[in-house]
Amino acid sequence: MDRIRIVGGRELNGVIPISGAKNAALPLMIASLLTPETLTLENVPDLADVNRLLRILGNHGVDHMVEGRRFGDSPDASRTIRLSARDIVDTTAPYELVSKMRASFWVVAPLLARMGEAKVSLPGGCAIGTRPVDLLIMALEKLGAKVEIEAGYVHATAPKGLRGAEIEFPKVTVGGTHTAMMAAATAQGATRILNAAREPEVVDLAACLNKMGAKISGAGRSEIEIEGVGRLNGARHRVLPDRIEAGTYAIAAAMAGGDVLLAGAEAGALQNALDALVAAGAQVAVSNEGVRVKRNGAGLSPVDVETAPFPGFPTDLQAQFMALMTRAKGDSRITETIFENRFMHVQELARLGARIRLEGDVALVEGVERLEGAPVMATDLRASVSLVIAALAAEGETMVNRVYHLDRGFERLEAKLSGCGAVIERLSS
Ligand code: UD1
């Protein structure tokens, strides 16, 4: 199993190119099931989750072709993938595939919309809380599907097709909003989604579906309206930049000190986290090229954050920000409101010398003068990268074990950080 070795204490200086967003690429790839024509996606990150989803889609009959890089392309250029679901050969997504990645459950919506039936295993993914799918099922039922849960599988049928409806989510859910948009795009009549997720990835999926011929308006607001259309066609779409990757490296730069340009990052998708970084003492400058984060010499101030749906502070940056706060001059409170049990990084950060106390959904972080390198274990995707961030500022060597979690969500992490002066290497075994 691969490990990552980091020697802390180096500043980060240079340019980090931001990849296409994993959390946009996954639903966009799934949307290819909605049309027999080709959906071409540019800027798809080369990640374990993307490659796993390609296998899952292949099982349903989706052919894919990865376009080669052209001469002169930078090695950072993410891939262009053509997806073609001309014939759906199987409407079942089996446990062996779905259990490894929660987002793959979302295939239920396009399969149901196009084939009138889908049988999808209850999902897996990161072990952060129970993460149910009741709201996704509720949305499908509102649209007229009959849903049964049998032997760990969700079996949804709509032999006469789906019908537009009003779907009000009692809680903001990104996956629920993706599911509702994909299912309603070709339903008969109009759909209104109330209390919809406003995340940039929802906006990106809606934009792509509209290029495919859907009539979706309001994405990015809490109320989304969808006029059902008979069929969808192929399209070409560029995956938006990964705001979580950008936020992660912004926090890394604030932690290690130095001056880093996050090339291609979109500040608007990251405002809340950037504000928190400024409050902590980093300098942030936004330009056409991206976002530049600097911290020179001065210590870090403690900042309280509370995770919330977009545009609030993202839960996917909570672990990274906590790593930063371990070195602040004072105490901070980090409140997790989205997922229960998303504090698995706390005990690993403690191995590096962090002082953190948990009280329900609040982590109380007492800033310390120094962290010290140690062997640690990656537990989930975002928790793992928080250990990398802490290790950048720790004295001596940190060995991060079980890095396959990192490979699910961070493209060329070691290359991007070492390109800015970090001492970081992958040890394969
Ligand atoms: C997506 C992101 C994930 C991010 C999360 C919140 C992808 C691939 N993953 O996950 O990185 O952390 O949004 O921003 O895009 N819930 C229910 N019932 C449901 C569905 C959700 O109770 O049927 C709850 C969840 O347990 C959680 C909250 O709603 O407490 C938000 O979850 P949701 O937004 O659905 O997360 P995902 O779409 O799975």
Residues whose N, C-alpha, C, O or C-beta is under 5 A from the ligand:
A	BS01	UD1	N23 A103 R131 P132 V133 D134 L135 L136 K171 V172 T173 V174 G175 G176 T315 D316 I338 F339
